């Protein structure tokens, strides 16, 4: 079983280390920030849905984790998440079904509301 919060923490730390030593990586970060910003023709939630689908297709767990969390922050619902997964499966077949199932588990982990006594 994967702890997606641990995956996120590991890759956040790893990416920060790479950013310290790589101008190219920092430039990529600036590209991502500019591409995903609000105020453009495509709303941020839709951009995150596209990124999730591409992460599933590319079989990139860190990409899935990152964009699922951002999608939730932009109001992505579980029903929308399932539709993104379904499109990914349509385009990517069996491997996308496996990564899609993991993406839904990631969604569920990050969308749990903190309640008194939990965590």
Buried (B, 14 or more C-beta within 10 A) or exposed (E): EEEBBEBBEEBEEEBEEBEEEEEEBEEBBEEEEEEBEEEEEEEBBBBBBBBBBBBBBEBBBBBBBBBBBBBBEBEBEEEBBBEBBBBBBEEBEEEBBBBBEBBBBBBEBBBEEEEEEEE
